[in-house]
Amino acid sequence: MLTSQLFELWGIDDEILLHSCQDHGSGSAVVLGGSLADNMGTPVSDIDVYCFSDATRPDGQHAFRRLNERVVHIHTVNRTTLGSLGGPLWQLLDEPQCLDGVPVLPPTTLSDLHALQAGRALYDDGTLEQLRVDSGSDLLGSYLVLRNLVRTRRLLQRLKDGPGAPAKVCVRGVLEATTDTCLAAIGLVNPNPKWRVELLSRAPSSRPDTRWTDAMVEALRAGAPDDPAGQLALAGECLADVFEEPTVRLLVAQRAGTQLLSLMDDVRKALPLARNPL
């Protein structure tokens, strides 16, 4: 859906919206992000607007405005800071000597990168395209694949090792991490976990041969797993499909080849071992 159609559908005046952002970084590039940009909004959804500029605000301090009955959440993002991420992300994919070292980017940074990668430009001062290159925002999906595979391996190791974190908590974590790996691999990239189930429910339309999605949606909605071993088997089905995804195969072929293959093999071997103690 075009941005103009989206705004008409939700009754949003784009000129008033842009005016409300003017005091948050002169000369900003302004992008609509959040659920509205991803076509997952509701009549009461906040309007998330990202102002990429040279201005700086203390971490965690964002501005809020009201537009009709909606809350406008204005995220001011320093483009120099965000642009400095590109080098480390490229290096991670080009030289992943130790994938256990995948950095855990904070949620706010993931949100900024997602808005830059997938958001809708409301005003471009000529800096957006270069900022996408500098920040490595197009690498967000690949980064999330790697980070969530590493998380999956760690959780499976905890299950295999026995006493420690409750088994059901670890199994739930495996389901979430494998789902996030899948979503990133098939291009449904949104780092906000609250949209995990909604995005997964869209997966069958993009991958009609994926048979496990309905079961995974049901398992995620159920909360604590009643059948941990069965849900680990379900996670295995998910990962088997993920490992055949073109995005992952391209990652292996062009970038994180040997290390990623080793990581995938570790996860494959760990799944049945983790089911044994359950």
N, C-alpha and C positions, 0 to 999 in steps of 0.2 A: 504494500500500500504506500502511495506517495505521501510525503510528509504533509503536504497541503490537505490531502484527503483525510489523513489521520487527525489533523488539527480541526478540520471541519466536523469530523465524527464526534470528537470529544469537546467541541465548543471552545477551542483555545485560540485566542488572538495572538498571532506570532509577533506582531509589532509591539504589543503591550508586554509580551514575554521578554523580548529582547531589551526593551526599555528598562525592565526590572533588573536586568543584569549589568547595566552600564556602570554602576559604581563598584564593580568587582573586577577591575583590571582594564584600564583603557587600552583599546586596540586588541581586545581579546578575540580569539577565535571561539565561537560559541557552538556547542554541540548538544543536541537532545540525546540523552542516554536513558538508562533504566528500563523499566518494564514497557513504557509507551513505545520506545524506539524498537523494542523486540516484539511488538504486536502482542504483548501479554497484559496490557493494561486493562483497568476497569474504570467505571465512572468515578471512583473515589481514589484512584492511584495518584501518588505524588508525581509532580513533573520534575524530573531530574535534569538539570541543565549544568553542563560542564563548561567553565570559562578557562581556556588555556591561554595564559598570559605570562608576563614577567612579574606579576604581583605575587606576593607570598602571604599566606595566612597560617597561623599556628595549626599544627596537626589536630584534626578532629573538630575544628571550628568552621562550620559552614553557615551560610546565611539562609534564611527562610523568608519567603514572601507568600502572599495569598493572591490567587488569580481566580476570581469568581469563587467557587466553592472548593477549589483545589489548593493544596500546599505546593509552592514552588521551592524546590531544594536546590540551591545554587552552590555548586562545588567549584571552588577556585583552585586551579591546578597550575603550579609553576612549571612552565614548559622546559626550562633548563634542567630542573631536577628530574622530570619525567624523561627527558631526552637522554639523560645519562644512563638509562637502563639498557639501551640497545646493545652496547658493547658486551656487557656481561651475558646477556641472553644469547647473542650470536656465539660467544665463546663457549657457553654451556652446550650448545648444539653441535658446534664444530669440534670441540676438544673435551668431550665428557669423560675425562680420565676416571672420575669417580661419581657415578650418578647419585650416590648417597649424599653428595654435596649439593644437590639441587636446592637453591635458595628458596625459602618460604617467604614469598612476597606478601606484605600485609594486605588485608581485604580492601583498604582504600586504594592502594596502588593497582590491584587487580581491577577494581571498578573503574579507575581512570583509564587503564589500558583498554578495557572492554569498550568504554564509551568512545575512545579514539578510534578503535578498530571497527566497531559495528554501529556506532551512533549515527545520527542524522545531523549534518551540518546546517545550522541556522544562519551562521555568519562566518565566513572564512576571510581572515585578513591576509591570506596568502602564505600562512605558515603551517597549515594542517598537514599537507602532504609530506613536507620535510620532517615534521614532528613524528609522523607515523614511522618514517624510516629511522630517525634518530632513536626513538623509544623502543623500536622492535615490536610494536603493537601487533603486527601481523604474525609474530611468533607466539602469541598468547595461547593458541590452541595446542601447539607443539609443547610448549612449556607445561601446560596443564596435563597433557598425556604423560610426560615424564614424571612430574611431581606426584601424580596420583598413582602411577605404577609403583614408585618408590614407597609411597604410603601403604599400598596394598601389601607389598612384600614385608614391610615391617610388622604389620598387623598379623599376617599369616605366621611370621616367625614367633610372635608372642603366643599365638594359639598353639603352635607346635611345642613351645617351651613349657607350656603348662601353667601352673599357678602364677597369678599376677593379676592383670586386669580381668574382670569377669568375661567369660567366653562370649556371652550374648552381646556385650558391648563391642568386643573385637569383631564379631561377625557382622554386626550392624555397620561398623566402620568399613569393613571390607565391601559390603554392598554399596555403600555410599561412594567409596573410592573407585570401585570398578564402574559404577554408573557414570561418575564424573569423567573417567578415562574414556568411556564410550562416547559420551556427549561431545567431548572435545575432539575426538577422532573423526566423528561424522559431521563436524562443523556446527553443532549446536552449542556454541561457546558462550557461556554466561557463568562467571565465577561465583554468583550469588547462590548459596545452597537452597534458598527458599524456593527457587524455580526449578529445582532438580526434577521433581515428579512431573511438573507441567511440561518441561522440555522432553523428558523421556517419553511422555505420552505422544509427542509429535514424531518420535523416531520411526514408528511403523510406516508413516507416509513417505519418509525419506529412504527407508530401507525395508521394503515390503517382505523380504525374506528373513527378517529378524524375528524369530519365533518367541524369544524369551522376554520381550519387552513388557507384555501384559503381566506376566508373573512377577517381574521385577517391580513394576509399578505397585502391584498389590502388596509385595513384601515391604517396600519402603513405606507405604501407608500404614502398615500394620504395627510399626514400632518395633518393640523387642521381638526377636524371632522365636517362634515356637519350635521350629525344626532347623536348628543351626547347621547341621550337616547338609540338609537338603538345600539350604540357602547358599552355602558355600558351593555346592554343585551348580546352582543357578548362576553364581558369580563366575564360575568356570566357563559356562556357556557364553556368558556375556564377553569374557575376555578372549575366548576362541574366535568370536566374530571380530572383536576389536583388532586382534593381531593380523587379520586379513584385510583390514581397511586400507585403501590406497594411501591415506595420510600417514599411517604408521609404516607401511612398506616403503614409502618415499623417505621417511625419516631414517629408516635403516639403510636405504640405498645411498642417500646423499649426505647424511650428517651423522647422527649418533649411532653408527652402525654396530660395531662389535659390542660396545657397552650396552646398547639397547637390546640387542639379541640376547646377551647374557642376563639382563634384567628380566626379559620376557620368559626365558628358560627357567630362571629362579622361581618366578611366580607360578609357572606351570607345575613345577615339581613340588612347590610348597602347598598347593591347594589340597591334594589328596592326603598329604602328611598332616595338615592342619585339621582335616576332618576326623582323623583317627581318634583323638582324645575326646571327641564330643559325644 
